[in-house]
Amino acid sequence: MKENKDSQFNAQHEVNLKLFFQKILQNKWFFILSIGLCLALAMVYIKLATPKYEASTSILIDASGSRALGDSKYVDGGVGLIDVEKNLYNEIGIIKSFSLIRQTVEDLGFDVSYHTKGLIKEKESYGYFPIVVTLDKSKSQLYGVPFEIEMLPNDTYRITIEGDDFTVSNPVNGSTREIKRDFRFSKEYRLGQPVIHDYFNFTLEKPEYKVLNEDFKEEQLSFTISSLDAVAGGYASKIGVSNIDIQASIFKITSSGTLVAKEVDFLKKLTENYVESKLTSRNKIASAKEDFIRNQLKVVSDSLTKVELSLENFKKDKRALDLSATASNALGRTSNLQMQKAKIKLNVDYYNSLIQNIQDNRNSEEFVIPTAIGIDDRLINENVLELKRLYAERSKKKFYVTSTNQEMNILNKQIDESTDLLLSNLRNSIKSSEFTLERINSQLSSYNGVISSLPNQENQLLTIERQSALYENLFNYLSQELAKTGIAGAENTSDTRILDEARMVGTGPVSPQKPLLLLLALIVGTLIPMAWIVLFSSRDIIENVGQIMANSDIPVIASIVHHESKGKKSKSDVSLWKFKESFRDLSTNLRFVSSKEPCVLGVTSIMPEEGKTYSAINLGITFAEAGKRTLIIDMDLRNPSLVNRVNKVEGKGLYNYLRGNVFEINDITYPHEELSNLKFIPTSLAEGNVHELLSGSRLKNLVEELKGKFDYIILDTPAAGLVSDFMLLSEVIDINLFVVRRKIARIKFLEDLKGLILKNKKSFIIFNDVPKKDHKYGYEEKYGKNKEDQLVNESLSV
């Protein structure tokens, strides 16, 4: 049972696919038209679309390859100068930072764009234009509205502006305001003359390079002023920064636009500004350290000068030239302790300066994150690195989230918490240093007790020399650190360098991509008719015999090939021969399923126009040609058709016989013009109760009497889907023949046939109007030409 279901499913699936491809073939011109139209539209778009180009550059961060691991070039003990540990992903955020991109577009003057307009389209110009616009950035400017320029003789021009909704900048506070009204302006100026208005302020001048006016003779010139923030936002959304390899610190930066020269200049300036910003940031850190050391050095230098002068005066006055062994030993120990104390106080002062700097500048956009300068505390170093990471992440997120976004609020909270933690650790380090100072002071106190026991003159000399040694050691130490700081500040080689200069990627535009667009046009052109077939073409229409077999238990006894007369044809015409052969197939199959004669065949269909009369007549011709006495009776009393389709009939018919107006069968029987074995009983339009006529005894008696005269009686009955007349004939019919016509009948009709099957009667389906190529019979190749006459009335084709 399961195998039968599976085979039925596979057969249905195969039928559906075959039907689908048949529909594609039937709609081939629709496909050709759709594909051709889509390809034409694609070609027009390719022709009219403004091409886009891509430019790229690459940079190397930390060319030495060592500092990416956290080592410093300057850390060699003592006070480290610059912490250069980098998170390479943070560097991507810095390159794509809004502030860096805004500075770049401002340096390049991208807030003014120049345009030319021809007959068809408008395009932007860059690097070659008859005029140069210089903005007065201290005054208001009109954003987003084109300024049309008409060049006039004698270095004059006319400027024209037309707009309704536009934006005007306010340079005082950096804001903008929306103006919602119609604005018209037109006035002549001379090149170099300032254009002053409440909404805009600029000057138009000739460029420094030579421009041929003939190059712009047929084009309309214009320029547009845009907000730097808007231009920077546009570049920030399209710039791409990616690491070329997970193990490398080389980044590829790309940007695309309609002007490749403009994109190349942008990438060049962006990388220059990025490298410069790294140098500036490092120099700023070194400068802050240098200022701190210089201040400390100045204090120590002044103190050293005073102590040396005191020592010199003491030796002159007291004539004290030497100290005892006890005093020398005390001097050495106290000098070391005082040196440690001085360094700790130096660190404490530096910690306090860091705390003050962080408190004064926290959350500022220009705040340079403090580095681990002279800090050996591991927790503080980790806090500094974490704070750097959070600041870089916030800078990166500004591209695509607002300041009030929940994600940004969480990040700001993390920055505040990390900053508080750093301040707390710095304060704890200060407290720890203060405890160390107390210990050192305690040790100094014990040595002071030893010194106080010395003679007064030695005591005084020892105190002065001890101070002199302390300040001299501090002076030397700070001088060394100042020299290191100077070296760091003097170094102008960044640990970031440009590997590949900005240039165009490939040899042409990246869009529109002609091959891809043509392929998409081909796909869309194919999908449109396919979608139409799937969505709008009826799935219920019967297209092939497989659909009938899959949806009905009634067997298909024969398929009638399509035949259509197209003018005068030879009697051995292929189409006519196949058509006749299909009716021979039907008559032969009928003889197999019912060998008894006489036999009454009832021919009907669910709906009109399916070819039931057409099939009844040509089946009768086929039987008659085979020597069978055949009679065709038109049983459709509501819509007679046999009278009009066969030779002219004059006189009475079935209706008159059933009414009792005619009593002899011969009076209603008419012969075929060419076949003596074929006769007809036509009818006229009935008046009155048709059911009463068809269910009466006269019809039954008529059929019984005719059986003695004919081998086959074919009843051409009304369409069973419209009236119930067919069911009234069940007692006189031996075999039911249901005509199902391709492209007319629907699958749901097959369900209706189940209710029309007469009990104890054989029922079969005739599949009508099958394409010639699908018919099973060959022609001429194997059996030669068919020379016999084909007695078919082609006018009966429906």
N, C-alpha and C positions, 0 to 999 in steps of 0.2 A: 504493500500500500504506500509505503514511504517512497519507494523507488518511483512509483507512478506519479506521485506529487512532485518529486524532484525533476523528473523528465518533463512533466507538464510545465513546471516553472522555467526550466531551461529553454523549452520550446517557445514559451511566451516571451522570454527575454530575447531570444534570437529574432522572433517576429518583430518585437519593438525596435530593435536595432536596425533590422532590414527596412522597416517602415520609415524610421527616422532618416536613413540614408536615401530612401526613395523620395522622401519629401525634399531633401536637399537637392537631389537631381531635378526634381520637378520645378524647384524654385531657383534654378541655376542662374537665370538672368537677374533675379533679385540679388543673388550673391555677387554676380559680376558688377552690377550697378552699385551696390553698397561698397564693395572693395574699391572700385574705381573712384567713387566719390570721396571716400576716406583718404585714399592716396593723393587725390587732387588737393583736398584740404590740407593735408600734411605738407605737400609741396608749396602751397601758398603760404602756410605758416613759416616754413623754413626760409622762404624768400623774404617775407616781411618782418620776421622776428629779429630783434636786436641780438647779435651774438654775444655770448658771455665768455670771458677768458679767465684762466686761473693763473695766478702767480704764486711762487713759493720761495722760501729761503730757509736756511738751516743754521742753527747756532749750537755751539759746544759749551757746556757749563762745566767749569773746573777742568781745564785742559790737562793739568798735571795728573789728574785721576786720584789724588790722595785726599784732598780736602772734602770730597763728597762723603768720606767716612767719618768726618768730625775732627780731623787733625787740623791744627792751625799752623800756618807758615811762620808765625811769629812766636809761638809758645815754646819756650826753651827754659822754663823755670822762672821764678819771680812773678812779676805782674804780666799776665798775658794781655795782648793788645786787642786782637780782633778774633771773635769766634765766628768761623766761617762755615759751620755745619749747615748743610742745606737739605731740605726736603724737596726732591726734584718735582714732585707733584705741586708743591707750593709755588715753584717757579712758573709752572703753567698758569696758575692763578694770577701771578704777578704780570705775566706777559699779556693775559687777557683782561687785566684790570681796567675798569672804566677810566680811571684817572690817567693811566698811561696812554690809552687809545685817544682820549680827549685831548691830551697834550699834543699827540701826534697830528691829529686832524687840524688842530689850531695852528701848529707850526707850518703845516702845508697849505693853510688857507682853504681847506675843503668846505668851509661854510658858504662859499660862493661857487656855484656851478654854472657853466656856460653851455648854451644849447643852440642848435640850428634846426630849422624846420623846413623841409622841402615839400613837394607836392603830396607825398604819401605819408611819411613818418617823421618824427622828431628824434634827434639823437644828441647826445652830449659830446662836447668838444673839450679837449684837455691839451694844454701845452702849445696850442696854436689857435689864436683868436684875435680879432681886430681890436679888442679893447681889454683893459685890465681894470677890475673894480677894487678900489681901496675903501674899506669900511671905516667909519668913525665909530669905534666900539664904545666910546663914552656917551654915544647918543642912541636913541631908539632905532630899531630896524624892523622892517616888515618881512615876516617869514612866510615861505611857502607860496608866494604869488609871483608869477613870472613878470619880469620887467622887459618889455619888448623894446628893442633898439632899432631905430632907422637911421643909418648913416647919411649925413647931408654934406654938401660941399663946404670947403673952408674949415675943416676940423670941427664941424658942428654935428649934432645928432638930436633926434627926437626920442624921448622916452615916453612910453605909454603903459599904463597899468589899468587892468580891469579885474575886479574881484568882488566877492560878497562876504563869505566867511573867511577871516584871516586872523593871524596872530601877530602881535606887536610886542617887542621886548622892552623890558624896563631895566636899563643898565645900572640903576641906583642900587636895587636889591637883587638883581639877577632873575627876577620873575618875568612872566609873560601874561598878557591879557588878550582875551578873545574879543574880536570886533565882529559883530553880526549886522552888517549893513552893506549895501552896494557902494563900491568905491571906484571912482573913475578919475584918472589923472593923465594928462598929456601936456608936455612942455618941451621946448627946445633948449639945449645947453651947448656950451663949448667944452671940448675936451680939456680936462684939467680944472674945470670950474666945479666947485663943490655943489652937490645936489642936496638941498636942505629942506626937510619937511618934518611935520610932527611925527610921521610914521617911519621915515627912513632918512639916512644921512650917509652919503658916500661920494666918491669922486671917480669919474671915468677918465682913464688915460690911455695913451698908446702903449703897447708893450715894448720892451727893450729890443726884441727881435723884429725882423722885417716881416710884414704880412702883406700878401698880394690880395688886394680887394676883389680881384676877379674870382678868387677861390670861393667867395661868399656872395657873389653877385645875385644868384637866383634863390638865395635862402633867407629866411626870416631869422634875425638874431635875437637872442634873449638871454637873460641870466636870472638865477634864483638864489635868494639868500635863505639859508637854513640855520636853525639853532645848532650850535656846536654839540649840545647834548643829544640832539636827534641824530646828527651825523655819526657821532661816536657810538650811539646805541646801535645804529645800523651796521657799523663795522664790527662791533662787539658780538653781534648775533651771527655774523657770517665768517668771522675769522676762525681758523682751525689750528690748534696746536697739539701735536702728538709726538710721543716718544718713538723714535724709529725702531728701538729694540729695548726689551725689558732690562737688559744688562748694560745699556749704553745711556749716557747723559747727553745725547744729541737729540735736539728737538727740531721738527719740521713745522714751519709756520706757513699757512696757505690763506689766500684771500682771492675772491673771484668778483668780477665786475665786467661792465661793458667796455671799459677802457683799460687795456692791459698796462699801458704806461702809468696810469694813475694808481693801479694796484701795486705795481713794482715800486713806485715812489713811496707809497704808504708803508710797504713792508721794510724798505730801506730805512725810512725815518723811524719806524717803530722799533726796529732792532737797535738803531743808534741810540734812541732814547732809553731803551731797556739797559744797554751796556752803560750808558752815562748814569742812569739812576743807580746801578750797582756801585759804580765808582763814587758817586756822590754820597750814597749811604755809608760806604766804608770810610770815606774821608771825613764824614760828619762824626762817625764814631771815634776815629783817630783824633779829630780836632777836639772833641770833648775831653778825651783822655789827656791830650797835650795841655789843654788849658788847666785841667786839674793838677797835673804834675808841675807846671810852671808856677802856679800859685803856691803849691807846697815848697817848691824849690826856692822861691823868693823869700818865704818866711825863714827857711833853714839857712839860706845864705846870709840874711841879715843877722840871724842869731850867731852864726859861725864867725862873722866879722867882729861882733861885739865880744865874743868869748876869746878870740885870738888876741884882740887888743887888751883885754883884761889880763890874759896870761903874760903878755909881753910886759905890761906895766908892773905886774906882781913880781916878775923875775928881776926887773930893774930895781924896784924899790927894796925888795927883801933879799936880793942877791941869792935866791934859791934856785939852784941849778939841778938838783937831783933829789930823788925820793928813796926812802928805805925799801927793803924787799917786801915788807908787809903792805906798804902803801901801793907799791907796783902791782902786787897780786890783787888787792882790792880794786884798783883801777881797771884791771883787765876784766874781772868778773862783772863789775857794775857797768862797764861799757857794753858788754854783750847783752846784759839784761835791758839796759836802756835802749839799745838798738832794736831788740825784740818789741819793747814797749812802743817805740816810735812807729814800727811797721804796723803793729796792731791798731794804733790810733789812726794811721793812714788808711787802713782798711775800713775802720769804723767811719771815718769821715767820708770815704767813698760810698759806703753803704747808705749813709744818710743822704748823700747827694742823689743816689739812685732812687731812694724812697721819695725824695722831694720831686725828682723829675717825673716819676711814674704818677704821683698824685696830681701834679700840675697838668699832665698831658694825656691822661688815660681817656680812651675812647675818641681821641682826636684822629682825624684822617691823616694828618701829617706826622703822627707820632712814630718815631723810629724805635722799634723794640730794643730794649737794652740787651747787650750781649754780656757773656760771662767774662768780664774783664777783671783779671786778678782774683777770681772767685774760685776757690777750691771745693766749695760745698756742693756735693752731688745733687741734693734736693733742689738747690737754687738753679743749678744748670738745667735740670729736668723741667723746672717751672718755666724757665726762659724759653726752652725749645717748644713746650706745649703752648705757651702764649703766642709764639711766632706762628705755629700751625693754625691756631684759631683765628688769628688776624688774617692770614692768607686765605683761609676758607671763607671768612666773611667777605673779603674782597672779591672772591670768585662768585659767591652766591648773589652778589648785588646785580649780576647780569640778568638773572631770571626770576628773582623774587623781590617783593617790595619790602620796605623797612618795617612794615607792620605785620608781615607774614609770621605765622606761628613758628616756622622753622628758623627764621631770622631772630625772633625773640628768644628762642632757646639758645641759639648761638651767642647772642649778646649776653645772656645770663651766664653761659659757660666762660666767656671772656672776663666778665666781672668776677666770677668765682676764682678763676685762675690768677687774675691780677691780685685779688685779696690774698690768695695763698702765697704768691710771690712776696708781697709786702710783709706778710706774717713771717715767712722764712728769713727775709732780710732782717727784720727786727729781732728774731731769735738769734741770728748770727751776731748781731750787735751785742745782745745780752751775753752770749757765749764769750765774745771778745772782751767784754767788760769783766767777766769772771776771771779770764786769763790775766787781764791787767791787774786785778786785785792780787792774784798770786805773785805776779812779778813785783808789784809794789811791796808785798810782804818780804820777798827775798831781798829787795833793795834796802828795806828797813834794817834787815839783819846785817847787811854789809855796811850800812851807814853807822851802825853801832860800833863796828870794828874801826871804821874811819874816824869816828868821833873820839876814839881812845888815843889816836895819834897826837903827837905834839901839834899845837895850834898852827904853826907855820906850814908843816907838812899837810895838815888837814886842809888848809886853804888851797895850797898848790894842787893837791889831789882833786879837790872839787872842781877847780878851774880846768885842769887837764881832762878830767872825765867828761865835762861838758864839751870841751873842744873835740875830743875823740868822737863823741856822739854826733855832733853836728857835721863833722867831717865825713863820717861814714854815711850819714843820711844824704849829704850833698852828693857824694860819689854815686850812691844807689839811685837817687832821683835823676842824676845826670845821665846815667846809663839808660834808664827807662825813657827819659826824654829823647835820647838819641834813637832808640828803637821806634818811638812814636813818630819821630821825624822821618825815619826811613819809610814807615808805613804810609805816612801822609804823602811823601814824595813819590811813591810808586804809583804810576798812572796806568799800569797794565792790569786790566780787569781779568778775573778768573773766568769770565765769559767772553767768547769771541765768535765772530761770524765765520761759518765754514763756507757756505755758498751764498754769493750775492743774490739778491732778489732778481728773479727772471720769470719769463712766461713758461708755463708747463706745457710741454708738447709743442706742436707746430701750428696749431689752430685753435679755434674756440672749443670750449667744453660743452657748450649748449648754444643753439639746439643741435642735438646729435642726429644727423641725417639718417644713418642706418637704423638707429633705435626708433626714431619717429616713424620711419617707413614701415618697420616691423610692427610697431604698435598700431599704425593705421591699417595694416593688413589684418592684424588680429581683431581690431574693433570692427572693421568692415565685414569680417566673417562672423563675429559674435552677434551683430545686430540682426541679420536675417535668422540666425539660429535661435536667438531669443524670441523673435517674432513667431517662428515655427513652434517653439515650446510653449509660449504664453498665449498666443492668439490662434494658432492653427488648431483646429478641433482634433483632439485625440480620439474622439468617438467615431470618426468617419472610418468606414472600412476601406482599406487600401489593398489588401491581399487575402488570399484564401487562408493563410495561416491564422489571421485574426478570427475568421469564422470557426475554424477547427478548434481554436483555443477557447472560444466563448460559447460554443453551442454543441450539444450532443447529437444534433441532426446531421447526418453525413452529407458531404458535398458530392453530388452524383456527376457533375460535369462543370466545366468552366467554358463560357461562351466568349470567344475572342472578339475584340473590338473591330468593327468594320465601318468605314465611312466612305461614301462615294464622293469622289472629287473629279467630276467630269466624266467623260467617256473613257472606259477602261476595257482592256481585253478580258474575254471571259476566262482566261487562264491567269488572271491577276493573282499575285501572291496573297494579298490581303483577303480577297474574296475566297480563295481556296482554303486558307486557314479558317476563315469564318465558317464555311460549309463543313469543314472537317470537324470542328468543335460540336456542331449539331449532330453529326454522325456519331461522334463519341457519346453524346447524350442519348440518342436513340438506341445505340448498342447496349449501353449500361442499363437502360430501362428494360430491355429484353432479358438481360441477365437477372435482374431483381424480380421480374414477373414474367414468367413464360406463358402464362395463360392468355388466351385471346377469346373473346374480345376483352379489352381493358379500357377503363375510364380514367383519364388523367385530369386532375384538377390543378390548374395553373393560377397562382395568385402571388401577391406581394404585400408587404406591410403598407407601403405608401405608393401613390401613383408615380409615373416616370421611371420605374425600375425595369421596365421592359417585359412585363408579363405577356401582353398581347403580341409583342414582337417575338418573344420566345415561343409562344403557342403557335403562331402562324408558321415560323420557320421549322419548328419541330414537326408540324403537320406536313410541310413540303418534303422534309427528309424521309418521313415514313412513307409518303406516297411515292417518292422516287425509288424506294426500296421494294415497291410492289405491294405495300400494305394499303388496304382500304381505310381511308382516314377521313374523319369528320371533325370539323372545328365548330364549336357552338359558342356564340357570344352570350355569356350569362350575365353581363353587366347591364341590367335593365335601367340603371340610373344614369349611366354615361356610356352609351354604345360607342364602340370604336371600330368594330370589324367592318361595318358598312362603308366607312370612309376610307379604309386602308386596302380593301380588296377591290376587285373589279366592280363596276357599277351594279348595284343591286336594285331591282325594281320589284315591287310586290310586297308580300307579307313576310313576317319573320316569327321569331320565338314568342314575342309578346302577344301577337295575334293568336298564336296557337294556344298559349296558356289561358287567354281570355275566352277561348271557345269560338272565336271568329273563323278559325281555319281548322279543318278536321283531317286533312290529308298531309302526311309528312312531306310528300313530294312537292307540295305547294310552298313549303318554306325552305326547301333545300336547294342550294345553288352550286353549280360546278365551278372548278378552277378553269381558267382559260386555256392552260397548257397541260395540266395533269388530270387525267381522267379518274385517277384513284383518290383525288382530293376534292372534298365538297365542304360547303359552309352552311351554317344556319345563323344568319344575322338576327338582330333584334332592333327594335326602335325604342325610343324613350317611353318608359312605362308611366301610366297614370294610375294613381290609386295605391293600394297596399301591395308593395313588392314582396314582403314576407309571405303574404297569403298565396301569391302566385308561385313562389319558389318552393313552398312547403306542401303544395297541393298534389293530388294524385296524378294529374295530367302530366307533370314533369317526370315523375317516376315511370309512368307508363311509356312516355316518349323515349326515355333512355333505354328501357327494357326492349322496346321495339327496335331501336336503332342498333342495339347490340347484335341483332340478327343480321344486320346489313353491313356492319363495319368492323374492322379489326381493332382500330384505335379511335376512341372518342375523346377529344381534347376540349375541356371546358375552360373557357377564358372567363374567370370569375372576377368580381370587383376586388379592389384593394382591401385586404382583411383588416388593416389598421384603421379604416374609416367607417366601414359598415360591417354588420354581422352576417351578410348574405352568404358568405363562404361556408359558415357553420351549418346553414340549412341544407347544404348539398352533401353532407357527410354520408347519407345513406346510398347515394348513387356513385360516389367517387371511390375508386380502388387505390389510387396512388396520389398523394399530395405532393405537388412541386412548388416550392417557395422560391421565387426569383429575388436574388439579392444583388443589387447593382453597385459596382465599385464607385466610390466617391459620392454616392447618393445615399446608400443605406448606412445606418449607424449601428454601433455595437449593441446599443440598448434595444434595437429592433429584434435582435436575436433572442432577447429575453421574452419579447412578445410572442415569438414563434412557438415557444413552449406551450402556451395556452391554446394554440391553434391546431396542435397535433390531434388528429381524429383517432379515437380508440379503434384498435384492430385494423388500422390503416397504415400503410407504409408511407413515410414522409422523407423527402429529400430536398436539398437546396441546390438551386442552379445559380452559380456565381457568374454574373453577367458583366460584359464590358471589360474583360481582362486584356491587358496590352498584348499585342502580337508577339513581342519578344519573350513574354512569359509563357506562351503556349507551348505545349509539349511536342507538337508535331513539327517535323522539319519540312523542307520543301525543295524539290529539284535536285539537291545535292545527292540524295540516295535513290530517289524513286523517279526522277525525271519530271518533266512538266505534266501538269494535269490538263488533259485536253477536253474533258467532258463539260457539258453545259452546267452552269450554276443557276438553278432556278430560285433566285432569292429576290424578293421585292425590296430594293435598296431604300425605297421611300419609307419602309417600315422602321428604319433605324431611328432610334430615339436618343 
